Amino acid sequence: MREKMGHTTGSSDSEDEEPQIKSEEKITEEMVERMEEKLESAQGDQKNLFLIIFQVDFLSLRLFLFCTSCATRAFHNSSVLFIAIHNDS
């Protein structure tokens, strides 16, 4: 971390390794379980969000197809009506 930031303090590598070992000792099973629960919760939220977005996209596609088919029907009906009027005259 210090090397990334450009700060060097002249400490040896063995001194940098000691805090890492101490921090690993502080991690308890409870902390691991809490982190696993948070991970599972986040994955569940992500899945629900994906399903919501997928559902909205699917409904948007259905609406687009419905509107397109209605416009096509209206166009065909008006052209048939237009042809019928011109054929009668």
C-alpha positions in Angstrom: 0.0 0.0 0.0 2.8 2.4 0.9 4.6 1.6 -2.4 1.4 2.4 -4.4 1.1 5.8 -2.7 4.8 6.6 -3.2 5.5 6.7 0.5 8.5 4.8 1.7 9.5 4.7 5.3 12.7 2.6 5.3 11.0 -0.2 7.2 11.9 -3.7 6.3 9.7 -6.3 4.7 9.4 -8.3 7.9 7.9 -5.4 9.8 5.3 -5.0 7.0 4.3 -8.7 7.3 3.7 -8.6 11.1 0.6 -6.4 11.0 -0.9 -8.7 8.3 -0.4 -11.7 10.5 -1.9 -9.9 13.5 -4.9 -8.8 11.5 -5.5 -12.3 10.3 -5.5 -13.5 13.9 -8.2 -11.0 14.8 -10.6 -12.4 12.2 -13.1 -14.6 14.1 -15.6 -17.2 12.9 -18.4 -14.8 13.7 -16.9 -12.2 11.4 -16.6 -14.7 8.6 -20.2 -15.8 9.2 -21.4 -12.2 9.1 -19.5 -11.6 5.9 -21.0 -14.8 4.3 -24.5 -13.7 5.3 -23.8 -10.2 3.8 -22.6 -11.9 0.6 -25.6 -14.1 0.4 -27.9 -11.1 1.0 -26.1 -9.1 -1.7 -26.4 -12.0 -4.2 -30.1 -12.3 -3.4 -30.6 -8.6 -3.9 -28.6 -8.7 -7.2 -30.8 -11.6 -8.4 -34.0 -9.8 -7.6 -32.8 -6.6 -9.3 -31.9 -8.6 -12.4 -35.3 -10.2 -12.5 -37.1 -6.8 -12.1 -35.0 -5.3 -14.9 -35.6 -8.4 -17.1 -39.4 -8.2 -16.4 -39.5 -4.4 -17.3 -37.6 -5.0 -20.5 -39.9 -7.9 -21.4 -43.0 -5.8 -20.8 -41.5 -3.0 -22.8 -40.9 -5.4 -25.7 -44.4 -6.7 -25.5 -45.8 -3.1 -25.5 -43.7 -2.3 -28.5 -44.8 -5.3 -30.4 -48.5 -4.7 -29.5 -48.3 -1.0 -30.7 -46.5 -2.1 -33.8 -49.2 -4.6 -34.6 -51.9 -2.1 -33.9 -50.3 0.4 -36.2 -49.9 -2.2 -38.9 -53.6 -3.2 -38.6 -54.7 0.4 -38.7 -52.6 1.0 -41.8 -54.0 -2.0 -43.5 -57.6 -1.2 -42.5 -57.2 2.4 -43.7 -55.7 1.3 -47.0 -58.5 -1.2 -47.6 -61.0 1.5 -46.8 -59.2 3.9 -49.1 -59.2 1.4 -51.9 -62.9 0.6 -51.4 -63.9 4.3 -51.6 -61.9 4.9 -54.7 -63.3 1.8 -56.4 -66.9 2.9 -55.7 -66.4 6.2 -57.4 
